[in-house]
């Protein structure tokens, strides 16, 4: 579509009932509200000059247009900064711990901390979050303790998920963060359903659904967008466009103008933002939230950013991209440094505080890490529960069979690391 | 999926043609059907052109007395009644899917949108993965989701959402989240002319998936009670409705809600020589086979309706086989990997020394479901009877 309208263009489609009149030369088709044209012309998709990218700060953390400054209080902005940096620290330590064989797997969030924190801060604490797997900062902003991040990665007795899933598949009922699952984009139509239920319940609640630009290629994404629009759901679709889906660059993921351009195709108000600008993310999410709940319609935010880290500990991205490219983003356009420069220019942060916080946050992470390592894993009997709400007879027999097996062959199993 | 309406219309026209009646045909032609679309059968009623009668005879159960006032209902009306009861009782319950708003292609949701409102009974876009994903989300948010997949043959786009998501929601989250209030309903099984994409019985694909329940009723009374149990069950359930029974099966069904327990097979006829197990439409086939066996062979059959495919009632089936020593399982779905394999495997483990003969499976062939060859494809009473006879003479 050759539509390059800025920001949230008011195109919320109220399908007009066409008044049928055979005397009129206007189109009568139920399928579209449009005029006739007698010139053959294909609409040119606009990918050279795509949907513009909304930002508040420049790359040096200076406010560009003062009227867009959210004027957030110092305490709040410091929370942004500390959350992003704590996440960064936790990422470094847990990535390392996987390298050392202490945990089986890990995914870092390097470069995308702004997308997590800016959006999380714009929501109510009770807004339900459906994520993909690279949104740990959202949970961290909601004060999910380090102990529980670690517990899930280690699969120890403190893990709320009872050790069932690979690391980084966090979930928290209390903090309204739906447990992560590995299949991509499956959360998208689910989030729409939850939004529909919230609308029916008059809950004044928005649902936010995060996904990457790669996941947006899945059929479930198309399904979710279409359902959200037709069923008028209060949902924010938040796409982290970080340039890569493992090794696949965006040029091989799509040929149109990214994900934001798809929104209008579904009748969804859409915007593209600078994902490394935490205030831009905040402003867009805040406005989307306000309107989604007030008007019961979906919003699509495409946050442009860059995945500085590898896809996961199973990936070595030097195989498909240059170190120079990665360094550019790390050094020249990083959400954390841009916010730090903002803080410093406001006099809210300085090098000494930076040094002290780095030491403190590192110590907090290390403490949580060491404790998590020492804890036992949950009892093997928990392998069998929660398949159904009640344990079926046949499954109980299997559980008993494992218990008997371990009585005889227990020495061949790592029982010492598990609770009885 | 728009073929359904066409198929239904064509079906009605063919029945008229087979009956050889000119009158109704003329009326329909006057209603504006294209000329030459279907020519009436010749006046002397060409026997070769007449379609098969059904391969089963629906046996209504005696009127249930313990649930209050009953009403004559066919299977789709029993489904409507269950849905009506559910929406009346549970203010969070919603029904959605393709074409459910006007009443559904099989009329299962007739009247419900008018009664409960367009926010509770509504159409979705044409997208099964969306329907199920959306339903999961409603359930995760704590409301009751009743999703319809227009034909079981079209459930496969939703397979990922069902198997990887719905079934695993509670387990993977350590019971922090679940989608137990999701029920998926879908028309199932052979219908006489459905061919590859309007006849399938896909229960075996889902049997291999811990975390969901799969339930198949044989009758209107069973359908309402089992569907209500599925809706109220705290686990995601798939409820397959034998479409050939929607109109053909009629019996007295209680107006008020009632529950039939899940994961409990029903011994609908006691016997001593052979155990026959089936579900859905096929229960009526094996019931007839039991009569044939009694009449022609003096053999006493125990007939079991499995009702829930997973988790299935191993104890009832094994208890029966320990008594009879012989087991025959029959389903329309293809033989290889069909659910009869699971039953056979478990029973031979549990009842090996009690078996007098190899366990017999009478199933569809390992082919897609054919159109014109349906009468040859289905595991009809003659094939079941023959297999039973061989078992007795083993």
Interface residues (C-beta under 8 A of the other chain):
Chain A: X128 X130 X159 X160 X161 X162 X163 X164 X165 X169 X171 X172 X173 X178 X179 X181 X183 X186 X188 X189 X190 X191 X192 X193 X194 X195 X196 X197 X198 X200 X201 X219 X220 X222 X223 X224 X226 X227 X230 X231 X385 X386 X387 X388 X389 X390 X392 X393 X394 X395
Chain B: X92 X94 X119 X120 X122 X124 X125 X127 X129 X130 X132 X133 X134 X135 X136 X137 X138 X139 X140 X141 X142 X143 X145 X157 X160 X161 X164 X165 X168 X169 X170 X171 X172 X173 X174 X175 X176 X177 X178 X180 X210 X211 X213 X234 X235 X263 X311 X314 X315
